[in-house]
């Protein structure tokens, strides 16, 4: 079950995607931002942040009855 932390991580991932694509679209093709920074941001968003947001379960609390 997804909780608030999951949705926050997914929202951060989507925000990073938007920033990455905006950086990718800036300036000429030989711009260092569009050649190095934007792909790094996109890889971090796609490979780390969004999957972490989907798979994060957090600490499970033991229920004692």
MMTF fields as JSON, N, C-alpha, C and O atoms, coordinates in Angstrom:
{
  "mmtfVersion": "1.0.0",
  "mmtfProducer": "UNKNOWN",
  "numBonds": 259,
  "numAtoms": 260,
  "numGroups": 65,
  "numChains": 1,
  "numModels": 1,
  "chainsPerModel": [1],
  "groupsPerChain": [65],
  "chainIdList": ["A"],
  "bondAtomList": [4, 2, 8, 6, 12, 10, 16, 14, 20, 18, 24, 22, 28, 26, 32, 30, 36, 34, 40, 38, 44, 42, 48, 46, 52, 50, 56, 54, 60, 58, 64, 62, 68, 66, 72, 70, 76, 74, 80, 78, 84, 82, 88, 86, 92, 90, 96, 94, 100, 98, 104, 102, 108, 106, 112, 110, 116, 114, 120, 118, 124, 122, 128, 126, 132, 130, 136, 134, 140, 138, 144, 142, 148, 146, 152, 150, 156, 154, 160, 158, 164, 162, 168, 166, 172, 170, 176, 174, 180, 178, 184, 182, 188, 186, 192, 190, 196, 194, 200, 198, 204, 202, 208, 206, 212, 210, 216, 214, 220, 218, 224, 222, 228, 226, 232, 230, 236, 234, 240, 238, 244, 242, 248, 246, 252, 250, 256, 254],
  "bondOrderList": [1, 1, 1, 1, 1, 1, 1, 1, 1, 1, 1, 1, 1, 1, 1, 1, 1, 1, 1, 1, 1, 1, 1, 1, 1, 1, 1, 1, 1, 1, 1, 1, 1, 1, 1, 1, 1, 1, 1, 1, 1, 1, 1, 1, 1, 1, 1, 1, 1, 1, 1, 1, 1, 1, 1, 1, 1, 1, 1, 1, 1, 1, 1, 1],
  "groupList": [{"groupName": "UNK", "atomNameList": ["N", "CA", "C", "O"], "elementList": ["N", "C", "C", "O"], "formalChargeList": [0, 0, 0, 0], "bondAtomList": [1, 0, 2, 1, 3, 2], "bondOrderList": [1, 1, 2], "singleLetterCode": "X", "chemCompType": "L-PEPTIDE LINKING"}],
  "groupTypeList": [0, 0, 0, 0, 0, 0, 0, 0, 0, 0, 0, 0, 0, 0, 0, 0, 0, 0, 0, 0, 0, 0, 0, 0, 0, 0, 0, 0, 0, 0, 0, 0, 0, 0, 0, 0, 0, 0, 0, 0, 0, 0, 0, 0, 0, 0, 0, 0, 0, 0, 0, 0, 0, 0, 0, 0, 0, 0, 0, 0, 0, 0, 0, 0, 0],
  "groupIdList": [1, 2, 3, 4, 5, 6, 7, 8, 9, 10, 11, 12, 13, 14, 15, 16, 17, 18, 19, 20, 21, 22, 23, 24, 25, 26, 27, 28, 29, 30, 31, 32, 33, 34, 35, 36, 37, 38, 39, 40, 41, 42, 43, 44, 45, 46, 47, 48, 49, 50, 51, 52, 53, 54, 55, 56, 57, 58, 59, 60, 61, 62, 63, 64, 65],
  "secStructList": [7, 7, 7, 2, 2, 2, 2, 2, 2, 2, 2, 2, 2, 2, 2, 2, 2, 2, 2, 2, 2, 2, 2, 2, 6, 1, 1, 7, 6, 6, 7, 2, 0, 0, 0, 0, 0, 2, 2, 2, 2, 2, 2, 2, 0, 0, 0, 0, 0, 2, 2, 2, 2, 2, 2, 7, 7, 7, 7, 7, 7, 7, 7, 7, 7],
  "xCoordList": [0.847, 0.0, 0.892, 1.823, 0.608, 1.39, 0.918, -0.282, 1.867, 1.519, 2.043, 2.457, 2.015, 2.377, 3.836, 4.137, 4.744, 6.153, 6.353, 7.174, 5.6, 5.7, 5.28, 5.961, 4.17, 3.684, 4.62, 4.767, 5.251, 6.224, 7.433, 7.908, 7.936, 9.079, 8.731, 9.54, 7.545, 7.136, 6.988, 7.358, 6.454, 6.325, 7.701, 7.89, 8.652, 10.018, 10.601, 11.281, 10.333, 10.798, 10.212, 10.925, 8.929, 8.286, 8.85, 9.062, 9.092, 9.704, 11.104, 11.481, 11.88, 13.205, 13.125, 13.97, 12.115, 11.93, 11.663, 12.229, 10.81, 10.503, 11.751, 12.013, 12.519, 13.754, 14.748, 15.393, 14.871, 15.799, 15.442, 16.317, 14.149, 13.753, 13.872, 14.169, 13.644, 13.858, 15.339, 15.682, 16.208, 17.651, 18.077, 18.962, 17.46, 17.784, 17.401, 18.051, 16.359, 15.856, 16.546, 16.274, 17.412, 18.024, 19.206, 19.973, 19.321, 20.506, 20.839, 20.045, 22.022, 22.465, 22.79, 22.807, 23.044, 23.286, 24.587, 24.722, 25.541, 26.815, 26.862, 27.942, 25.724, 25.632, 25.968, 25.396, 26.887, 27.246, 26.066, 26.024, 25.127, 23.967, 23.131, 22.691, 22.91, 22.086, 22.839, 22.215, 24.165, 24.947, 25.254, 25.338, 25.424, 25.855, 24.878, 24.533, 24.437, 23.594, 22.211, 21.716, 21.594, 20.237, 20.154, 19.257, 21.054, 20.978, 21.195, 20.569, 22.07, 22.281, 21.02, 20.649, 20.374, 19.135, 18.062, 17.351, 17.941, 16.931, 17.2, 16.268, 18.457, 18.791, 18.492, 17.954, 18.833, 18.545, 17.045, 16.591, 16.279, 14.831, 14.239, 13.435, 14.629, 14.048, 14.532, 13.76, 15.806, 16.392, 16.376, 16.342, 16.401, 16.51, 15.236, 14.624, 14.839, 13.808, 12.418, 11.729, 12.003, 10.656, 10.535, 9.55, 11.492, 11.37, 11.417, 10.724, 12.225, 12.258, 10.909, 10.459, 10.271, 8.95, 7.907, 6.977, 8.052, 7.097, 7.365, 6.426, 8.627, 8.98, 9.185, 9.274, 9.262, 9.546, 8.428, 7.251, 8.813, 7.814, 8.006, 7.057, 9.178, 9.434, 9.582, 9.629, 9.653, 9.767, 8.398, 7.439, 8.323, 7.053, 7.025, 7.974, 5.942, 5.804, 5.146, 4.161, 5.704, 5.132, 3.895, 3.929, 2.828, 1.592, 1.515, 1.534, 1.431, 1.305, -0.1, -0.525, -0.81, -2.196, -2.272, -3.362],
  "yCoordList": [-1.182, 0.0, 1.245, 1.348, 2.163, 3.391, 4.365, 4.543, 4.985, 5.984, 7.353, 7.541, 8.284, 9.665, 9.783, 10.551, 9.025, 9.092, 8.609, 9.157, 7.582, 7.086, 8.158, 8.386, 8.804, 9.83, 11.032, 11.655, 11.361, 12.46, 12.091, 12.915, 10.868, 10.443, 10.406, 10.81, 9.928, 9.907, 11.334, 11.604, 12.242, 13.644, 14.271, 15.037, 13.956, 14.453, 13.905, 14.625, 12.637, 12.042, 12.722, 12.972, 13.025, 13.713, 15.124, 15.595, 15.794, 17.127, 17.057, 17.919, 16.03, 15.862, 15.58, 16.036, 14.832, 14.591, 15.89, 16.127, 16.722, 17.999, 18.865, 19.479, 18.921, 19.711, 19.142, 19.897, 17.823, 17.191, 17.48, 17.785, 17.385, 17.657, 19.139, 19.486, 20.013, 21.442, 21.741, 22.529, 21.115, 21.293, 20.719, 21.267, 19.636, 19.012, 19.907, 19.882, 20.684, 21.525, 22.88, 23.637, 23.21, 24.542, 24.628, 23.68, 25.769, 26.152, 25.292, 24.453, 25.515, 24.744, 23.293, 22.934, 22.486, 21.062, 20.804, 19.772, 21.721, 21.508, 22.16, 22.33, 22.523, 23.114, 22.047, 20.957, 22.334, 21.333, 20.92, 19.794, 21.816, 21.471, 20.409, 19.45, 20.568, 19.601, 18.318, 17.294, 18.349, 17.15, 16.307, 15.084, 16.927, 16.158, 16.225, 15.194, 17.409, 17.581, 16.975, 16.255, 17.254, 16.771, 15.242, 14.679, 14.549, 13.083, 12.508, 11.511, 13.119, 12.636, 12.8, 11.901, 13.941, 14.174, 13.175, 12.633, 12.929, 12.007, 10.569, 9.845, 10.158, 8.807, 8.644, 7.618, 9.633, 9.562, 9.487, 8.729, 10.256, 10.248, 8.913, 8.339, 8.401, 7.163, 5.911, 4.973, 5.891, 4.662, 4.605, 3.517, 5.762, 5.759, 6.263, 5.532, 7.477, 8.134, 7.532, 7.21, 7.378, 6.846, 5.383, 5.044, 4.497, 3.129, 3.082, 2.274, 3.938, 3.993, 4.424, 3.902, 5.363, 5.796, 4.703, 4.632, 3.854, 2.766, 1.622, 1.035, 1.307, 0.129, 0.373, -0.587, 1.616, 1.938, 1.432, 1.719, 0.68, 0.192, 0.793, 0.833, 1.253, 1.829, 0.747, -0.442, 1.167, 0.225, -0.296, 0.464, -1.589, -2.184, -2.25, -2.708, -1.792, -1.819, -3.123, -3.554, -3.746, -4.986, -4.681, -3.853, -5.349, -5.18, -6.3, -7.483, -5.907, -6.895, -6.806, -5.76, -7.918, -7.952, -8.462, -8.556],
  "zCoordList": [0.0, 0.0, 0.0, 0.798, -0.876, -0.944, 0.125, 0.335, 0.788, 1.796, 1.359, 0.216, 2.278, 1.951, 1.494, 0.581, 2.126, 1.739, 0.304, -0.431, -0.09, -1.456, -2.458, -3.459, -2.184, -3.108, -3.16, -4.212, -2.045, -2.034, -2.889, -3.671, -2.751, -3.563, -5.049, -5.885, -5.379, -6.777, -7.313, -8.456, -6.502, -6.92, -7.136, -8.082, -6.278, -6.455, -7.759, -8.49, -8.044, -9.295, -10.513, -11.485, -10.478, -11.599, -11.749, -12.866, -10.627, -10.674, -11.277, -12.071, -10.903, -11.491, -12.988, -13.758, -13.39, -14.829, -15.572, -16.639, -15.015, -15.666, -15.747, -16.781, -14.668, -14.664, -15.678, -16.405, -15.727, -16.669, -18.113, -18.924, -18.443, -19.826, -20.169, -21.312, -19.195, -19.447, -19.684, -20.566, -18.903, -19.116, -20.466, -21.124, -20.871, -22.143, -23.317, -24.362, -23.142, -24.235, -24.316, -25.247, -23.395, -23.392, -24.344, -24.514, -24.94, -25.684, -26.887, -27.315, -27.42, -28.582, -28.191, -27.014, -29.21, -28.97, -28.218, -27.561, -28.304, -27.612, -26.239, -25.674, -25.702, -24.37, -23.324, -23.364, -22.386, -21.369, -20.481, -19.984, -20.289, -19.459, -20.156, -19.521, -21.444, -22.16, -22.474, -22.753, -22.435, -22.736, -21.508, -21.617, -20.336, -19.167, -17.999, -17.421, -17.653, -16.467, -16.671, -15.804, -17.792, -18.05, -18.082, -17.455, -18.788, -18.739, -17.347, -16.989, -16.558, -15.191, -14.344, -13.59, -14.474, -13.725, -14.152, -13.306, -15.444, -15.944, -15.496, -15.145, -15.507, -15.061, -13.575, -13.16, -12.785, -11.348, -11.11, -10.253, -11.853, -11.68, -12.094, -11.359, -13.276, -13.794, -13.059, -12.864, -12.652, -12.129, -10.599, -10.025, -9.937, -8.48, -7.798, -7.019, -8.078, -7.273, -7.497, -6.529, -8.734, -8.986, -8.545, -7.89, -8.874, -8.336, -6.813, -6.196, -6.209, -4.752, -4.196, -3.176, -4.856, -4.426, -4.557, -3.754, -5.555, -5.744, -4.765, -4.227, -4.535, -3.761, -2.268, -1.503, -1.84, -0.436, 0.47, 0.249, 1.482, 2.434, 3.809, 4.592, 4.125, 5.433, 6.487, 6.173, 7.723, 8.831, 9.199, 9.332, 9.361, 9.778, 11.301, 11.937, 11.858, 13.299, 13.705, 13.105, 14.734, 15.234, 16.068, 16.978, 15.748, 16.52, 17.551, 17.212, 18.788, 19.859, 20.424, 20.913, 20.349, 20.837, 22.242, 22.806]
}
